[in-house]
Amino acid sequence: MDRGTSTDDDGSVRLQVFELRRMSEAGGSDSTIFEPQSSIEKRDSTSNADSESPTTAAVRAPEKKLTLFALRLAILEKAATGLGTLGFIWATVVLLGGFAITLDKTDFWIITVILLIEGARIFSRSHELEWQHQVTWSIADAGINSFRALQSTSHHLTEAIKSILPSISREHSQRSREVVERTDGANSKKWQRKSTRTWTSSDVPLLPYAQWVFLTRNVSKILYWLQLASATVCVVLSLMKLIRHNYGEVAKGDTDKRNRKAALNIFYSLALAEALLFLLEKAYWEWKVIYCKLLEEVNKECDLGPSGMVSIRRFFYDAYSRCVNGSIFDGLKMDMVSFGMELLCSSSPDEQLIGARILLQFAMSGRFSDDTLQKIGINLSVIERLVEMLNWKDPQEEEIRRSAAEILSKLAGKKQNSLRVAGIPGAMESISSLLQTNRNSGGATDEIGEKKIIIDHAHYGFWTFNHLGLLILKKLARDHDNCGKIGNTRGLLPKIIDFTHAGESLLKGELVTRSQILTVKRSLQLVKMLASTTGATGEHLRGEISEVVFTISNIRDILRYGEKHPTLQKLGIEILTSLALEEDATQRIGGTGGILKELFNIFFNEATPWNQNHVRIAAGEALAMLALDSKSNCHRILKLKVLDRLVGALKVPLLRVNAARILRNLCSYSGADCFHQLRGVIAAAPTVLKAIISEEHKLQEVMIGLAAHIFKFMTPEESSIMFDRAGITEVELAVKLVEILKKYQHPPIKVPRIRRFAIELAIWMMRDKVTSVHIFKEMGMEKELEVVLETTAELENFNIFSGTVGLSRHSTTVHSLVETALELLADE
């Protein structure tokens, strides 16, 4: 076993090292802001969860055992009722109607007793079920029901009979309450019945006196035992008469009594069969519920936990009632998910809580989640109900509200469902209500119209709701349209950004809880998703985010103090990178004290563990973006005196791609007044030339782009010296540039500017030395440039991309560069 474990660990280490090497060679992750992103790839990646669900094997619903049990009970019940009805008709029409005068006195009174007790049982059976059903309508009374009564009395009949006494009653009620408190768990202890303007059905005193006996919740027990007693009496009386056959003497020639014996036998047989069927039903009930523990078994299979017994009992009674009162097959149409949705939409707090618990457990279950979320997702009224519950801020409704939020967090994970959730009017405002905090000791106040709801509950789970609110928004933000709705919801963006605040005490503290870090992480993830949105929506969101005065300063604190939390640092850096797509945001970021410095500290930090190097890569991309087309930021970077370190970073595999990007942007956008400050970049020429000759793909692209600008700072003599130091001749470089144009005849997504940079470098070489023109002519440069003219794409005219949209257009088009190069070739 140990050997197997070690093998797995070794494999994972090898995989991580390979991934790190690939990242080092590429200079970053697969997708960066410097290359366009395929919309097809994005769509596939975001719909993985949806695509997996159809292939999931169907799981047998545990509640089918209950509905089948209810069906069998209903068959016995209806058979007994049918026989009883037939016996009642036989007695009233044949015996009492035809033989009433000739019947023996004993038979007359026995028939009368049987008719009375069985007639009352038959015609009150549905009402007895109704009384029993009332017991399951209240969570507080869930332990006091016929199941518990059966369990406690089937083995202790004497004690059950004595339970009608007040003293025994109080003890039994106390024991039942203890059962309820124990099974409901910690969450249920917080639940207290709200005072309402209506009666709770189980607490109704039917008579002003003898209240315990005539409480609604106790009538079902009384009726239950009366049913058993009446059936037992019926069996005893019927058997006694069938065995003895003492129906009186029939005189010869007395035609009025000649069929009396057969008629009485038929009646007593019907009465016996009806009573036996009823007792068989009760015995079957007792066997399955008490001894086979069917309800506990189903509850275990449903993973509902101890408090789930309330839901299971309620579900079974509903199924059984439908089978008895309607068609015997009506109960088979019930399932736990539909049952939970029905209770959720109820007006009773107890039923709402039961429904919320059922749906939450099934939505979180690995076996039933897909089916549950599918059923909820197509029921718009249930989704609206869940969204409405997010606004319930009464501490007594905390569990319902939390359950609704957790269900919505799972529901929003499916793309189609997330669109339905976000499409509900007021949904974003309801989700925003989850982001309320309890930072003031006096309690939080929320105004709804003229009514103020003051939340001042010592144990109210504000942070739990904050986590759920951020999680729901994060899942909704996977869709472009939902991002726009989040941004347009009044006051929501400032709330989200407020959760990104993490000071030095939080980031460096030893006693920080995982939930505190998780809150910051989720808020950063959400802001990142919003900031990276494409199109006009993304432009609007980036403007809104950057205008919140705390956004950049919060991220600065994370960069400065978040060494222990590289994930948070990377998220913050990626937010800055996305915000830098907008010119105003770029200036705000560069103008915020310490941002550029902290980014360089992370970028150059050699003490960073190897598994956290992705943070350094992200910092490099952010710096390249901030220096792009921003003269002021370039000046700020030069003031930090990091030019020499950037030149040295060109030799570091992990940093060289982004270091080259930063240097190129400094050379391009700093302006003529920084010429002398940038002269130090000449030292990078040998490293750049070697990389152009030996490397490929992205690294080769950025080095060619940098080379075209480095040589602008050199004289012809200095450039010759640099070629000698690199051990490369101008002919070799020219050959490599022509090979690149041949290799990349169509602009690839991963290196969209490689042909542009190659032509720029070729133009410099031809302008620097006349001999280079002859070299390019001999290599067939004119032919390759003509191919470039025929295959030029819009892709090659942009520095950066937002999805498939190009941003920061180059001042010179590829077409113009080609024409310049052709003119140089033609002049010679």
N, C-alpha and C positions, 0 to 999 in steps of 0.2 A: 504493500500500500504506500509506504513511504517513497519507494522507488518511483511508483507511478506519479506521485505528487511532484517529486523533484523534476521528473521529465516534463510535466506540464509547465512548471515554473521556468525551466530552461527554455522551453519553446516560447513562452511569453517574453522572456528577456531578449531572445534572438529577434523576435518580431519587433519589439520596441527599438532595438538597436538599428534594425533595418529601416524602420520608419524614420528614426532620427537621422540616419545617413541620407535617406531620400530627401528629407526636409532641408538638410544642410546643403545638399547639392542643388536643390531647387531654389533655396533661399527663402522658403516660406511654405505655406500650405498650398494645396492644389488650386484653390480659388482665391484670387486677390483682386483688389480694386483696380489693378493695372491691366486687367484683361477682361474681356466680356464674359458674361455667364450665360450658359445655355438655359433657356426657359424650360426645355424638356427635362433636363437633368434635375432642375429644381422641383418640377411637378412630380417626378418620380420619387424623389427623396422625401417629399412631404406627404405622400399618400401611401407610404409603406404600411402604415397601420391599417388603412382601409383595405389594401390589397390582400392582407394576410387573413382577414376574417373569413372570407368565403371558403378557405381551405381547411378551416378548423373543424375537426370532427364533432359531430353532433353529440351532445351529452344528454343522457336520459334524465328527465325532470323528476326529482325525488317526490314532488307533490302528487305524482300520478298514483302513488300507493294510497294516498289519502282519498283521492277522488274515486278510485276503484273500491276502497273500503266503504265510502259513503254510498256508492251504487249498490253494493251487496246488502248493506243495511237497509237501504230504501226498498229493495226488492222484498226482503223479509217483512218490512214494515207495511208495505202496500198489500202484500199477500195476506198478512194477518188482518189488516183493515178490511180487505175484501171479504174474507171469510166471516169476520165479525159483522159486516153489513148484511151478508147473506143470512147469517144466523138471526140477526135482528129482524130482518124481513120475514123469515120463516116463522119466528116466534109470534110476531105481531099479526101476521096474516093467517097462518095455519093453526098454531096452537091456541093463542089467546083469542083469536077471532073465531076459530072453528070448534075448539075443544075447551074453551074457557069454563063452561058449565060442568063438563064431564071430567075435568082434570082433578086428580087427587089434590088435596089441600097442600100437601108437602111439595108436590111438583109445581103447583101454581106459584108458591112463594119462592121456591128455588129459581124458577124461570124468571120471575119478576126481579129477584136480586141480581141474577146474571145479566139480564137486560139493562138494569140500571147502571151497574158498575161498568159493564163492557160498552154500553152505549155512551156513557160519559167519557170513557177512555178514548173511544174511537173518534167522537166528535170534538174532543178537546186536545187531541194529539198535536195538531198544528199549533195550538196555543201553548201547549207544554214546551214545544220546541222554541216558540217565541220567548217564553220566559227563560229557558236555558240560554238562549242566544244573547239575552240582555247581559248576562254575566260577563261575556267576553268583550263588551263594548267599552269597558273601563280598564285601564292598566292597573289601577289601584286594587281592583277586585279580581284580577286575573287568577289569583291563586284560589279563589272561592268559587269553584265551579263543579259541575257534575263529575268531571274527571277526578278531581281531588276528593270529592265526596265518595265516589266509587272506590278509589284507592284506599281511603281511610276506613271505609265501612265494610268493604267486601271481606276483610279479615277480622273485623271487630264489630260484628253486627250489634252486639249489646251496647257498645259505646255509642254507636250511631243513633240508636233509639233514644239514648239518654241525652244526645246532643241538643234536643229541643229545649232542655232545661237552660235557664239563663246563665247559670254559673259555667256549665259546660260550653255554652255558646261563646262566652267571653274568651275562654281558653282556646277554643277552636279558631275564633277569629284572630286572636293574637298569633297563633301558630301559622295561620294562613298568611298573615301580613309579613311574618318573618320569611316565609317561603318566597313571597313576592320580592321583598327587598334583597334577598340573597340571589335570586335568579336575574333580576334586572341589572345588577352590576353597578359599578361606580357611576356611570352616566345617569342611570335611572334615579339615583339618590338625589340628584339635583332637580329632578322633575317634581314639581308640586302642582296640584290641580289648581287651575285658575278659577277664581270666583266668577260665575256667569249669572246671567239673568234667567236661566232655565234650569230645570231639575236634571240631575244625572239619573238615568233610568234605574240604576241599581240601588239608589238611595231613596226611592219614593216610598213613604209610609202609606200603605193602602188604607189602613184604619188608624184612628187616633190613639187607640190603645193596643197593647201587645205588639209594639212596633217591631221587635226583632223577628217575630214569626211572620209578620205580614210585610216585611221589606221585600222589594222586588227581587233582590239578589238571593233571598231565601225561599221564595215561592217555588223556584225551579226544583229545589231539593225536595220540598214537600210533595210537589206533583210527581217527581220521579219515584219516590217511595210509595205514593198512592197507586201509581201505575203497577209497580211490582206486586203490591198487596192485592189489588183487584185481579190481576192475572193469576196469582196463586190461589186466591179464593175460587176463581172460576175453574181452575184445574181440579181442585179438591172436590167441589160440588159436582162437576161433570163426571169425574171418575167414580165418585160415590154412587151416583145414579146409574151409570153405565154398568158398573159391576153388580149392583144389587138388582136392578131391573124391577124394583118395587113400584110399579106404576098403578097398582090397584087391580082388582079382579074385573074381568069382563064377562057379563052374563051372556048365556046363549041367546041368540036372537037380538042382542043389543047392537044394532047397526051403528049407533052413534059413537061407539067406543072401539069399533073393530080396527081402525087405523091409528089409534092413539099411540100404541106402543112403538110403531115404526116412526111416527112423526116425532115422538120424544127422543128416540135413538138418534135420528138425524140431527135434531137440535143440539143434544148434548155432545154429539161428535163434532159438530161445527164449532161449538163453544170451546171444546177441548182443543181442537186443532188451532183455532185462533189464539187461544191463550198460550199454547205450547210454542207456536211460531213467535209470538211476542217475547216469551222467555228465552227462546233460542236466539232471537235478535240481541237481547240484553246480554246473554251469555257470550255471544260472539263479540259483542262490543267490549265486554269485560276482558275477554281473552286477548284481544288485539291491543287494547289500550293499556290495560294494567299489567298483564303478564308478558306479552310480546313487546310492550313499550313501543308501539308503532309511532306515536307522536314524537317520542324522544329520538327514534331512529331517523325519521324524516328531518327533524331539526338538526341532527348531527350531519346528515348528508347535505343539507342546505347551508351548513356553516353559519347558522344564525346565532350561535352562542347561547348562554343561559337565558338571556332575555327573549330569545326567539320563540320560546314556548308559548308566549302570549300570542304571537303572530300565527303560529301553527294551529293552536286551538281555535282561534277566530276563523282561520281559513277553513278548517275542517267543518265547523258548525255552519258556515255559509254554504259550503258544498253540500252538506247533508240536508240542510233546509231546502235548497233548490231541488234536490232529488225527490224529497218527500212532498213538497208543495206543488211542484210542477212535474215535468217529465223526469223519469229516473235518469235520463241521460244529460239533464241540464248541468249537473255538477261536473261531468266530465269535461265541459268546456272551460272550466276555471283553471287558472295557473297563478302562481305566486306573484309574478311580475304584474299581470293585469290587476290582480287583487290589491297589490301595493299601490298601483296608480289610482285605483278607485278610492282607497282610503286616504291617499294623499290629498285628493280633491274634496274631501269631506270638510264639514264645518266644525267637527268635534276635534279638540286638541289631542285627545287620546288617540283617535283614529289617524290623525295626521302624523303623530309620532310613530305609530305602528307602521304606517305606510312608508314613511321616510326610512325607518330602520330596514324594512324589507328591501326596498329599492337600493339603498346604499350597500347592503351586504351583497346583493346579487350583482350590482355594478362593479364592486371591487373583487368579486370572486373570479379566479382565473378560468373556471369552468363555465360560468354562466354570464360573464361580462358582455361578450359580443351580442348574444341574443337579447340580453336586458337592454343594452344601449340602443340596439336596433328598434326595439319596441317603444322605448321612451322617445327616440328620435323622430318617429313618425307620428307621434301624438303631440300635436302642437299645444293643446290645452294643458298637458302635464308639464311641458317645458315652461309655459307661461306661469304655471303655478310654482315651479321651482324658482324661477326668476323673482316672482313676487315674494317668496319666502326669504330672499336675501335681505329684504328691507325690514324684517321682523327683528326688532332690537330689544324686546322684552327679555330679561334674563331667564324667565321661565320657559321661553321658547328657544333657548340657546341651542339645544340639541337638534331641534328641527331645522333651525337655520344652518347649523354646521353640516348636517346631513345633506341638505339641499345644495350647499356650496360644494361639497365633495362629489355629489352626483354630477353636478354641472361641470366640475373639473374633469371628470372622466368623459362626459358627453362631448365636451369641447375638443377632446383629442381626436375625434373623427371629423374630417373636413366638412362633410355635408351637414353634420349636426352643428358644427360651429357656426355655419352660415345661418342656420335656423335660430340658434340662440341669439346671435348678434342682430338678427332681423326683427326680434321682438321689440316693440316700442318701449323705451325706457330701460332696456336691458343693461346698457352701459352704465347708466346712473345707478341701477341696483347693484351691479358689480362694484362700482365705485364706493358704495356704502360699506363694503367689506374692508376697505382700506382705512377705516377710521381707527385712530389710536387713542390710548388712554394715558397720555403723558401728563395731563393736568390732574392733580390730586382731587380736585373738586368734582370730577366726573365729566363725562362728555355729553354735550347737548346737541341734538339734531332737530331742526325745525322742519315740520311737515305742515305746510299751511299755517294755521293759527295754533296748532297743537304742538307742544314741546314734549319730546320723549327724552327723559334724563336717564342716561345709563351710568349708574354708579354701583357696580357690582364687584365686590372684591375678587371674585373668582371668575369673572367673565373672561372668556378666551379671546381677547382682542388680537393677540399675536397669531393665534390659529386662523382667525378670519383673514388677517393680513396675508398670511401665506397662501391661503386658498384663493383670495382675490387676485394676487399676483400670478398664481398658477393658471387661473382661468384666463386672465388677460394674455398671458404668454402663449397659451394654446390658440386663443382667438387670433392673435397677431400673426399667425402663420399665413393667414389669408390677407391679400393686399387690401381688399375693400374694408375688412375689419380694422386694419391699421388706421385707415381714414376715419372710421367711426370713433376709435379710441382718441385720436387727436382732436376731433371735433366735440367731444364730450367736455362740457365746462368743468374746469377744476380737476380733471382726472390726471393730466400730465404732471402738474406740480405735485400731486399726491404720490405718483409713481417715483418721481425724481427725489422726493423727500426721503424715500426708503433707501436711496443709494448713499445716504450719509453714513460714513464710518470714520470716526476719529481715531486718534492714536491709541486711546485707551481700549477701543474695541479691537483694532487690528493687531495690537501688540500684547493685549492682555492675556493672562494665563487662564482666567476663569470665564472666558467667553463661551457661551453656549453655542451648540451647533445651529440652533434655530435662528440666532441672531445673524450668523454668517449666511445662513440660507436665505434669509430675508433680503440681505444686500445682494446676494448672487442673483436671485430671481428678478429683483428690480433692475439690475444691470443687464440681465439677459433680455428683459422686456424692452428697455430703452435701446439696446443694440438692434433688436428686431425692427423697432419703429424707425430708428435712424438709418437703417440700411434699406428701407422701402424704396422701390423704384418709382420713376415717373413723377408727375406733378404732385401726387400724394406724398411721396418721399421728400420732395423739395419743401413742401409746406411743413411736414413734420420736423425736418431738420431745423428749419427756421424757428419753429415753436420751441423745440427742445433747447436750442442754443440761447434763446432769449430768456429762459428761466435762469435767474442769476446764480442759482446753486449748482447747476449741472456741472460746469467745468471745475469749480472749486471742490466739489465732492470727489470728482475723479482725481484731482491733484492729490488729495489726502490719501486716496487709495494707492496711488503710485508712490507716494512718499513713505507711507508707513506699512504697506501691504506685502512686505517680503515673505511673510508666513503664508500668504494667501495668493499664490501666483494666478489662480483662476480668476480671482477678482481683478487683479491687475490687467490680465489679458482682455477681459471684458471691457474694462474702462478704456484701454488703449484702442480697442476696435470701435468703440463709440466715437472716440476722437477722430479716428480715421474716416468714419462715415460722415461725421459732421463737417469734416474738412472738404467735403464735396461742394459746400456752399462757401462763397467768398467771404460773406460777413462772418460766418462761423469760424472760418480759418483765422481771421483777424482777431476774433474774440479769444480763441484758444492761444494764439501766439502772444497776445497781449496780457494773458493771465500769468502773473508772476510764478515762475518755477516750473511750468508745464514742460517747456522744451528741455530744461535742465534735467528734470526727473526722467524724461524719456531717454535722454542720452545716458544717464546713470544706469538705467536698466539695460540699454543697448550694449554698453561697454562692460557690464558687470561680468567679469570672468569667474566669479565665485558662484554663479548660478548653477545649481545641479543640472546634470545632463537632461533629466526628464522635465525640466522647466524651461528649456531653451526656446520653446514656442513663444514665451513671453518676450524674449529678446528679439525674435523675428518680427513679432507684431509691433514692437516699439520702433523697429527700423522702417516698417511700412508706414507707420503713422508719421514719422519724421520726414520721409520722402514726400508724403502727401502734403504736409504742412509747408514744406519748402517749394512745392510745385506752384508756379505762377504767383508767388507772393514775395515781392521784393522786401517788404518789411520783415517777414519771418526769416528770410535769408540773411538779412543784416543781423537779426537777433542771434541766429546760429553762429555767424562769424564772430560775434562778440563773445561767445562762449569759448572760443579758441579750441575748437575740437577738430580743426582741419587735419592736423597731423595724425590724430587718432583715427580719423576716417580713412586716410590714406593707408595706414597700417592695417585697418580692418579689411581692406581688399584682399589680404592674404589669408584671412580667417574664413574657412569654408562656410561656417554658419552665418557670417555677417556680410560676406562680400557682395551679394546681390543687392541688398538694400543700401549698403555703403556706397555702391556705385550709383544707385539711383539718387541718393542724397547729394553726392558730389556733382552729378550731372545737373541737377536742379539748381545747385548753388552757382555753378558756372553759367547756367542759362539765364537765371532770373535775378542775380544780384545787382546787375547794372555795371556800367563802365567805371563808376567811382570805386568799385571794389577790386579792380584789376590787380593791384599790388598785393592785396590780402589773399587773393586766390592763386598767386604764383606758386605757392607751395604744392599745389596739386600736380605740378610737373613731375614730382618724385614718383607718382603712381604710374607713369607711362610704361616702364618695363613690365610691371605686373599686369597691366591692362593688355599690352601687346601679346604677352605669353598666353593669357586667357583667351584672346581672340583666336589664336592659332590652335590651341589644344582643347578648348571646351566646346560645348554644344548647347543648343536650345536657349533657355532663359538666361543663364549666366553669360553666354556668348552675346546675346542681344544687348544686355545692359552694358557690357564692357565695350562693345562697338559704339553704343550711344555715348558713353563717357569719353572714349578716345577721340571722337569727332570734336569734342569741346576742349579736351586737354591740350591738343596740338595747337589750338588758337593762342595759347599763352607762350608758345615757343617760337624761337627763330629757327630758320632752316638748319643752322649749325647745331642748335640744341636738340632738334628732332633727330638728327643723324646720330648724335651721342646716345640718345635714348634707344634707338634701334640697335646700336652696338651693345649696349648694356643688356638688352633683352635677348641678344643673340639671334635676332631676326632681321632679315633683309626686307626692303620695301617691295621687292618682287614677290616674296612669300606672302606678304600681307595682301598685295593686289590679287594674287592667285586665290587666296582664301575668300576675299570679298566677291570675286566673280563666282566662285563655287557656291557661296551662300545664295546669290541671286538665282543660280541654276537650281539649287536644292529647294528653295522656297518660292516656286512659281505661283503659288496661291497663298494668300495671307492666312497663316494658321492662327487659331485662337490663343494658343499658349504663348506665342511670340509675335504679336500683331505688328510690331514696329521694327522687326529685324531688317527688312529690306530698306526701309526709310533710313535707318541708322547706317546701313552699309553704303548707301548712295551718298549720304552726308560725308562719311569718312573718305570715300573715293574722290569726292569733289575737293576736299581739303588737300588730299595727296596730289591731285593734278594741279591745283593752284600753288602748292608749295614747291613742287619740282616738275620741270618740263619732262624729265625722263619718265615720270610716272604715267604721262599721257601715252607714250609709246608702249609701255608695259600693258596698259589696259586695252589698247587697240589690238595688240598681239593676242591677248587673252579672249577676245571676242566680246568686249564689254558693250559695244553698240548693240549687238544682237540681243543681249540680255536686257538692256534698258528698254528696247522696243517691246520685249515680252512683258516687262513691268507696265508699260503704258497700256497694253491690252488687258492686263489682269488687275489693274489698280482697283482697290475696294475702299469704301468709306471707312472701313475698320482701321485702316492705316493712318487716318488723319487725326486720331484722338490720343491723348495721353492716358486717360483713365476712363472707366466705364461704370455705369450704374445699371447692373443687369445687362441688358442688350443695348442700352442707350449710351452713346458716346458723350463724354464731357471733356472740357478743356481742349478745344481743337488746336492743333498745331498752327502756328502762324503761316507756315509754308506748306502747301499741299505736296503730296508725293509726285503729282504730275509736274509741278513746277521744278522740283528737284531733278527729275529725269531730264527735263528740257535743259536745265543748266548744265548737267553732266554731258549731254549730247553736244551742246555748244562748245564746251571745253575740248571734247574729242575732235570736233570738226575744225576748230581754230588751228590745230597743229597740222 
